[in-house]
Amino acid sequence: MTLSVRIFPCRSDNYGFLVRDEATGQVATIDTPDAEAILKDLEASGWGRLDMILNTHWHPDHTGGNERLKAETGCEIVGPEEVRRVAPLDRVIKDGDTVALGETVFEVTEAPGHTLGHVVLHAAGEKLAFVGDVIFPLGCGRLFEGTPEQMFDSLSKIAAWDDDTVLYAAHEYAASNARFALSLSDDTALKAHCDEIFAKRERGEKTVPTTLAVEKQFNPFLTAKTAEEFAQRRAAKDSFAG
């Protein structure tokens, strides 16, 4: 592994991510939920620089720190065009592009559904990806702008990656997602997985990252076989009170 990842809580349920390419020392933050928290963790890391912001989508809890971090570090801001709706952006990325952080290469995949311009950042050589609000442990993002068909297609793109890909999702929603998953199935293995999630949360531990293999086995939005089945599950989750 040539990429080091630091994960830390931000806001009420966001995660912040700082990543460092060990070959060159270049550092990036994935999204900017809280500039103060990012700067604090950057200082704690001892990495001493911030070269790049990589935004996944335009929502303010992912772009709110762009302006301050740019002003204080001079970093380059890279993300989809939609980020310009609310925050500064230096370089636009789209489906099929690559972004290099030193010797680490992120492949850009458009993944609409949560927002229309959402992208995910896949470092295939590192077997990890930053998936923003597209997929969570046992869950997926709400469809604020896109259609069920778009989100189903986006999840299908992620499902095509190697099973051992480590997924860094941007929020801590696992306990709620686990309760919903259990409402759909009484599978013994799923129950054991959910019990592990509940125990982690009771201990104050993170459930992020997860792996694609785990999500393909248990995540009800990845196990949906058709866009119609996915749409039914997404609608049920939107109204789920458990």
VEXDREN-2710 file (C-alpha; in Angstrom, 1 decimal):
% VEXDREN-2710
k/r/px/py/pz
1/MET/0.0/0.0/0.0
2/THR/1.3/3.4/-1.0
3/LEU/-1.7/5.4/0.3
4/SER/-2.2/6.1/4.0
5/VAL/-5.8/7.0/5.1
6/ARG/-6.9/8.9/8.2
7/ILE/-10.5/8.8/9.2
8/PHE/-12.1/11.1/11.8
9/PRO/-15.6/12.2/12.8
10/CYS/-17.0/15.5/11.5
11/ARG/-20.3/17.3/12.2
12/SER/-23.1/15.0/13.5
13/ASP/-22.5/11.9/11.4
14/ASN/-20.0/12.7/8.7
15/TYR/-16.5/11.3/8.4
16/GLY/-13.5/13.2/7.2
17/PHE/-10.7/11.6/5.3
18/LEU/-7.1/12.7/4.9
19/VAL/-5.0/10.6/2.5
20/ARG/-1.3/10.6/1.9
21/ASP/0.7/9.2/-1.1
22/GLU/3.6/7.7/0.7
23/ALA/5.9/7.8/-2.3
24/THR/5.7/11.6/-2.7
25/GLY/4.2/12.9/0.5
26/GLN/1.3/14.5/-1.3
27/VAL/-1.8/14.9/0.8
28/ALA/-5.5/15.2/-0.1
29/THR/-8.8/15.5/1.8
30/ILE/-11.8/13.7/0.5
31/ASP/-14.6/16.2/0.7
32/THR/-14.6/19.0/3.3
33/PRO/-17.4/18.6/5.8
34/ASP/-15.7/20.7/8.4
35/ALA/-12.5/22.8/7.7
36/GLU/-11.7/23.1/11.4
37/ALA/-11.8/19.4/12.0
38/ILE/-9.7/18.7/8.8
39/LEU/-7.1/21.2/9.8
40/LYS/-6.9/19.8/13.3
41/ASP/-6.4/16.3/12.0
42/LEU/-3.9/17.5/9.5
43/GLU/-1.8/19.0/12.3
44/ALA/-2.1/15.8/14.3
45/SER/-1.0/13.7/11.3
46/GLY/2.3/15.5/11.1
47/TRP/2.0/15.4/7.3
48/GLY/2.6/19.1/7.1
49/ARG/0.7/19.9/3.8
50/LEU/-2.6/19.8/2.0
51/ASP/-2.2/19.6/-1.8
52/MET/-5.7/18.7/-2.9
53/ILE/-9.4/18.6/-2.1
54/LEU/-11.3/15.8/-3.9
55/ASN/-15.1/16.5/-3.8
56/THR/-17.5/13.8/-4.5
57/HIS/-20.7/16.0/-4.9
58/TRP/-22.0/19.4/-4.2
59/HIS/-23.9/19.0/-0.9
60/PRO/-22.6/21.6/1.7
61/ASP/-21.7/18.9/4.2
62/HIS/-19.1/17.7/1.6
63/THR/-18.0/21.1/0.2
64/GLY/-18.4/23.5/3.2
65/GLY/-14.7/23.7/3.9
66/ASN/-13.5/24.3/0.4
67/GLU/-13.1/28.0/0.6
68/ARG/-11.3/28.1/4.0
69/LEU/-9.0/25.2/3.2
70/LYS/-8.1/26.8/-0.2
71/ALA/-7.3/30.1/1.6
72/GLU/-5.2/28.5/4.3
73/THR/-3.3/25.9/2.3
74/GLY/-3.4/26.9/-1.3
75/CYS/-4.6/23.4/-2.2
76/GLU/-6.2/22.6/-5.6
77/ILE/-9.9/21.8/-5.5
78/VAL/-11.0/19.0/-7.8
79/GLY/-14.5/17.7/-8.2
80/PRO/-17.6/17.4/-10.5
81/GLU/-19.0/20.6/-12.1
82/GLU/-22.0/20.6/-9.7
83/VAL/-19.7/21.7/-6.8
84/ARG/-19.7/25.2/-8.3
85/ARG/-23.3/25.6/-7.2
86/VAL/-22.1/26.2/-3.6
87/ALA/-18.3/26.2/-3.4
88/PRO/-15.1/27.1/-5.2
89/LEU/-13.7/24.5/-7.7
90/ASP/-10.4/24.6/-9.6
91/ARG/-10.6/21.5/-11.8
92/VAL/-13.7/19.7/-13.1
93/ILE/-13.6/15.9/-13.3
94/LYS/-16.1/13.6/-15.1
95/ASP/-16.6/10.0/-15.8
96/GLY/-13.5/8.2/-17.1
97/ASP/-11.1/10.8/-15.9
98/THR/-8.2/10.0/-13.6
99/VAL/-6.7/12.1/-10.7
100/ALA/-3.2/11.6/-9.6
101/LEU/-2.1/12.2/-6.0
102/GLY/1.6/11.7/-6.3
103/GLU/1.9/8.1/-7.6
104/THR/-1.7/7.1/-6.4
105/VAL/-4.2/7.2/-9.3
106/PHE/-7.9/7.6/-8.7
107/GLU/-10.3/6.6/-11.4
108/VAL/-13.4/8.8/-11.6
109/THR/-16.8/7.1/-12.1
110/GLU/-20.0/9.1/-12.4
111/ALA/-22.5/7.7/-9.9
112/PRO/-25.8/9.7/-10.1
113/GLY/-28.7/9.1/-7.9
114/HIS/-28.0/11.0/-4.6
115/THR/-27.1/14.0/-6.8
116/LEU/-27.0/14.1/-10.5
117/GLY/-23.3/14.8/-10.7
118/HIS/-22.0/12.6/-7.9
119/VAL/-18.7/10.9/-8.6
120/VAL/-16.8/8.1/-6.8
121/LEU/-13.1/7.8/-6.6
122/HIS/-11.6/4.4/-7.1
123/ALA/-7.9/3.7/-6.5
124/ALA/-7.9/0.3/-8.1
125/GLY/-4.1/-0.2/-7.4
126/GLU/-4.8/0.4/-3.7
127/LYS/-8.0/-1.7/-3.7
128/LEU/-10.0/1.1/-2.1
129/ALA/-12.5/3.7/-3.1
130/PHE/-14.1/6.8/-1.6
131/VAL/-17.8/6.5/-2.4
132/GLY/-19.3/9.6/-0.8
133/ASP/-23.0/9.2/-0.3
134/VAL/-23.7/6.5/-2.9
135/ILE/-23.2/3.4/-0.7
136/PHE/-22.9/2.9/3.0
137/PRO/-22.6/-0.1/5.2
138/LEU/-25.9/-1.9/4.6
139/GLY/-27.3/1.2/2.9
140/CYS/-27.2/3.7/0.1
141/GLY/-27.8/7.4/-0.3
142/ARG/-31.2/9.0/-0.6
143/LEU/-32.4/10.0/-4.1
144/PHE/-32.4/13.7/-3.7
145/GLU/-32.0/14.4/-7.4
146/GLY/-31.7/11.2/-9.4
147/THR/-34.0/8.3/-10.2
148/PRO/-34.0/4.7/-8.8
149/GLU/-32.8/3.5/-12.2
150/GLN/-29.8/5.9/-12.0
151/MET/-28.9/4.8/-8.5
152/PHE/-29.3/1.1/-9.3
153/ASP/-26.9/1.6/-12.3
154/SER/-24.5/3.5/-10.0
155/LEU/-24.5/0.7/-7.5
156/SER/-24.1/-1.9/-10.3
157/LYS/-20.9/-0.1/-11.4
158/ILE/-19.5/-0.3/-7.9
159/ALA/-20.5/-4.0/-7.6
160/ALA/-18.4/-4.7/-10.6
161/TRP/-15.2/-3.8/-8.8
162/ASP/-13.0/-6.5/-7.1
163/ASP/-14.7/-7.9/-4.1
164/ASP/-11.8/-7.0/-1.8
165/THR/-12.2/-3.3/-2.5
166/VAL/-12.3/-1.3/0.7
167/LEU/-15.2/1.2/0.6
168/TYR/-14.9/4.5/2.5
169/ALA/-18.4/5.9/2.9
170/ALA/-19.0/9.5/4.1
171/HIS/-21.5/9.0/7.0
172/GLU/-22.1/6.8/10.0
173/TYR/-25.5/5.3/9.3
174/ALA/-24.9/1.6/9.8
175/ALA/-27.1/1.0/12.9
176/SER/-30.2/2.4/11.2
177/ASN/-29.3/0.6/8.0
178/ALA/-28.9/-2.6/9.9
179/ARG/-32.3/-2.3/11.5
180/PHE/-33.9/-1.8/8.1
181/ALA/-32.0/-4.8/6.6
182/LEU/-33.3/-7.0/9.4
183/SER/-36.8/-5.9/8.6
184/LEU/-36.4/-7.5/5.2
185/SER/-34.7/-10.8/6.1
186/ASP/-34.2/-13.2/9.0
187/ASP/-31.0/-14.6/7.5
188/THR/-28.8/-15.9/10.3
189/ALA/-25.6/-14.6/8.8
190/LEU/-27.2/-11.2/8.3
191/LYS/-28.3/-11.1/11.9
192/ALA/-24.8/-11.9/13.1
193/HIS/-23.4/-9.2/10.9
194/CYS/-25.9/-6.7/12.3
195/ASP/-25.2/-7.7/15.9
196/GLU/-21.5/-6.9/15.2
197/ILE/-22.5/-3.5/13.9
198/PHE/-24.7/-2.8/16.9
199/ALA/-21.9/-3.8/19.3
200/LYS/-19.4/-1.6/17.5
201/ARG/-21.7/1.4/17.8
202/GLU/-22.3/0.7/21.5
203/ARG/-18.6/0.8/21.9
204/GLY/-18.3/4.1/20.0
205/GLU/-16.4/2.4/17.1
206/LYS/-16.7/3.2/13.4
207/THR/-18.3/0.9/10.9
208/VAL/-16.5/2.6/8.0
209/PRO/-14.7/1.4/6.0
210/THR/-16.5/-1.7/4.8
211/THR/-15.6/-4.1/1.9
212/LEU/-17.4/-4.7/-1.3
213/ALA/-17.6/-8.4/-0.6
214/VAL/-19.5/-7.8/2.7
215/GLU/-21.9/-5.3/1.1
216/LYS/-22.6/-7.7/-1.8
217/GLN/-23.5/-10.3/0.7
218/PHE/-25.7/-8.2/3.1
219/ASN/-26.5/-4.8/1.7
220/PRO/-30.2/-4.9/0.6
221/PHE/-29.6/-2.3/-2.0
222/LEU/-26.8/-4.3/-3.6
223/THR/-28.7/-7.6/-3.4
224/ALA/-31.6/-6.1/-5.3
225/LYS/-31.8/-7.9/-8.6
226/THR/-33.6/-5.2/-10.7
227/ALA/-34.1/-1.4/-10.6
228/GLU/-37.8/-2.0/-9.7
229/GLU/-36.8/-4.1/-6.7
230/PHE/-34.2/-1.5/-5.7
231/ALA/-36.9/1.3/-6.0
232/GLN/-39.2/-0.6/-3.7
233/ARG/-36.5/-1.1/-1.1
234/ARG/-35.4/2.6/-1.3
235/ALA/-39.0/3.8/-0.9
236/ALA/-39.4/1.5/2.1
237/LYS/-36.2/2.7/3.7
238/ASP/-37.3/6.4/3.2
239/SER/-40.4/5.7/5.4
240/PHE/-38.8/3.2/7.8
241/ALA/-39.2/4.2/11.4
242/GLY/-37.3/1.4/13.1
END
